[in-house]
Amino acid sequence: MTTIGAQRTDTTGPIHDYVRALLRRSLEERTGRERRIAELEQNGHRIVGSGQVHGDAWEITDWRSGSIIAAGVGGDEAYEAATRRLDPAEMWIHIDHVDDEDLADLEHPGLPDSLAEALQDWLGGVSTTDADVAQFVGWSVEEVAQHRGEL
């Protein structure tokens, strides 16, 4: 039980357990992603971001620095040609392909699927503060912020 001012909040039960599990999962995913990026970079890969920026214009950016490696127009054909020319050894990895490790779905015993989804939305909502989450789960704000990272 957590004491908030004169109010006592019970932080036990399946809803609280599920929110804590979501927080732990967030930290686990982020840590795993950072580890995979470091391994790829140590093996000589460059992590890039890319895509259409407007119409058939595109750009390729260095994910770590944000600097533009190449930009052009001509849609997918021009983009693919630039990629082949600039990365002939195929050492670039798009940031979207770093997170290809799927973790098992979190179980939520005792909770309907719709409630579990609503809790995920609440936890990831921009209006949900770390303080609100900390009060709900009985953790410190700092611990929640560390776990929440990029929900």
N, C-alpha and C positions, 0 to 999 in steps of 0.2 A: 504494500500500500504506500502511495506517495502522498505527502502532505503539501498542499498548495494553499498558502495563506492559512485560513482556518478550515479550508475544504480538504477532505481526504478523498483520494481517488484510488479505487481498486484497479490494479494493473495486471490482474490475472484473468485467465479465461482464453477461449479459442480465438477471439478477435485480437486480443493483445498479442497472443503467441504468433498469430499469422503476420501481424504488422512487424513484429520483431524479426521474424523469418524473412520477410521482404527486405528489411534493412540489411540483414546479414548477407542476403543474396546480392544486393546492390554492391556492397563492398567486395564480395567475392568476384563478381563479374568485372568490376573496374580493376581490381588487382590482377586478375587473370589477363585482361586486355593489355594492361601496362606491361606485364611480363612478356606477353607474346610480341608486342611492339619492340621491346628491348632485344629479344632474341632475334627477331627479323633484322633489326638494324645491326646487331653484332655480326650477323651473317652476310652483311653487305647490301641488304635490301634498303630501298628508299621508300618511305611511306608517303603516298601522294593522295591528294584529293583532286577531283576533277568533275566536270560536268558542263551541261549547257548553262550559259549565263543569260542569254537572251536570243530568241529566234534560233538561228543556226550557228550562233557564236558559242565558243567553248573556251575553257581554260584548264590547265593542269597546274596544281599548286603543290608545293612542298608542305606536307601536313604539319611538320614540326614548326617551321618558321613562318608559314603562310605566304612565302614569296611565290610569285608566279614564275613557273618554269617555262610555260609556253601558253600562247593564246592564239586564237584564230577564228575563222569562219569557215563554213563548208560542211557543217553537220558531222555526222558520225564518220564519214569517209575521211575527211580532213583530220579529224581527231585521231583516228586509228593510224593514219599515215604519220602523223607527228609522233605518236607514241612509239611506233616501230623505229622511226629515225632516231629519236632521243634515248630510247631504252632498248637497243638491239639485243642486249643480253637478258632482257626480261627480268630485271631486278627490282622493278617498281611493283609495289603492292598497294592497291587502293585501300584506303582506310576502311571502307565498307566491307572488305574481305578479311579484315583482321579478326573480326568477331564471329568466326564461323564455328566456334565451339559451343554447341548447345548444351545447356545444363538441364537436368530433368525438371519438369514442372514441379512447383511447390505444391505439396499436399495441403489441403485446408479442411481437415476433419471437423465435422460439426458446423461448417459454414456452407451455405448455398453458393453455387458458382457466381451468381449475380452479386452477392455481398462481397465475395473475394475480389471480384473485378472492381466494385465500387471502392474498396479499400485501397487497391492499387492506384486507382484514379486519384483518390484523396491524397495518398502519399506522394504522388508525382505532381500534384497540382501546384501551380505557381503561388497560389494564395495560402497554401499550407506551410506554416512556418516550422522551423526546426523546434522552436519552443513548444508549439502545439503538439508535435509528435513526441517530444521528450516527456511532456506532461502525461500523454496518453500511455506510453510504454514504460514509464518509470526510469528512463535513462537521463543522463545529463544532456544538455543542449549540445555540448561539444562532441559527445559520442554519437548523437544522432547526425550532426553535421558531417562527421567523418564517414559514417555509413551511407548517408543519403547521397552525397557527392553528386551523381548525375542521374538521378531517377527520372 
